[in-house]
Amino acid sequence: MSSVRKVTENLYWVGVNDKRLHLFENIHPIPRGVSYNSYVLLDEKSVLFDTVDWSGCREFLHHVKEVLDGRSLDYLVINHMEPDHAASMEEVLIRYPNCKVISNEKAFLFMRQFGFDLDGRMIEVKEGDTFCFGKHTVTFVFAQMVHWPEAMVTFDMTNGVLFSADAFGSFGSLDGKLFDDEVNFDRDWIDDARRYFCNIVGKYGPFVQQLLKKASTVPIKMFCPLHGPVWRNDLGYYLDKHDKWSRYEPEEKGVLIVYASMYGNTEAAAQALASKLCEKGICNVAVYDVSVTHVSYLVAEAFKYSHIVLASCTYNLQIYPMMYDFLHHLKILNFQKRTFGIIENGTWAIKAGDLMRSFIEHELKECLVLDEQVSVNSSMKESNKTELDALADALIDSIQK
């Protein structure tokens, strides 16, 4: 008995769930784990679409063997060469010596770099090529920089399945629930999906837009990504999310407040602003301490909200290091098209506000910094209440435009 699931006629999920890994790519926390998805198609020829991370290799090989049920494996399609998907391919090829590998020129280059010997077993495909496995004919669509340069997706023209590589994926272990309509996605998955996209793929929004345009030209009925649920129900919902994320458009009108506070005084100002916003009718407000919240969560929240307030104390005449790290991540992920507010604090030199404003105006694209700024000298005074009111009103005016 195994966790193999039937996806659709003659197509099976043979992936694995990893709940032991703490950091995805050794960077991003994944408290709910992650799935590594792989799929077997049983046609006149048998086909395996991608493999899994080395950590799940033994279980994965058992799943493949179970589905093949004594058949040989004819083809292995590699859509993406990142090790969390391709690390087990050598073990597959050892067990199925007649299996040929279908992929593209750049992917084969990466295979050689990773030390795989595929002499005589390579079938190289180009954009738009087709391949017939019997009843099923697939076409290959290149998805360069989503999020590696060799990435491609494979579209089954017979059943409308798109094997989408790292596109349309998500953090989170599947735990038996394979399909989007088997989970409450808005409640349990959207935050992980957003955090996955923004931190893994977010830098490459223009390339995602290119893939979305290509995808709009074919009759897709199902997304089979390499992480997260298989989408067979409301594809438009998920496409709209990826369209917004990859155009750097906010999902919601609201305010994200991120604060950096050494002794609680800057935190008090951030919380006071949150209270004022809610009193004035803007209750879609999220508040985070940059020192205790992993930056991947902050990035995902920044992609979600239309307005962001940065509240930072001054540290060694600079922006507080954790706040600077957050801003740096926004820059390298190509973040843009937001309105910012600023709260600064300092005791003997208040510098953080001007430095944050300069960073936003010179390092981020198409971002506006509100003129209304709060400057706290050590701790909040009566005069700061007027500044907080002005900043709250400016945020509300901007949100309601």
Protein Blocks (a to p, Z undefined) as FASTA:
>chain_A
ZZbdcfbghiacfbdcdfkbmbgghlaccfkopaddddddddfbdcdehiadfklmmmmm
mmmmmmnnopacfbdcdfbfcfklmmmmmmmmmmmmmbccdddfklmmmmmmnopacehi
accddehiacdebjaccdddddehiabfkbccdddfknopacehjgoiaedifklpabfk
lpcfklmmmmmmmmmmmmmmmmmmmmmmmmmmmmmmpccfbdcdfedjddfklmmlmmmm
mmmmmnopafbdcdddddddfkommmmmmmmmmmmmmmnopabbcdddfklgcfklmmmm
mmmpmbdcdddddeehiacfklmmmmmmmmmnopahiacddddddfklcfklmmmmmmmm
mmpghiacdfbdcddehiacfklmmmmmmmmmmmmmmmmZZ
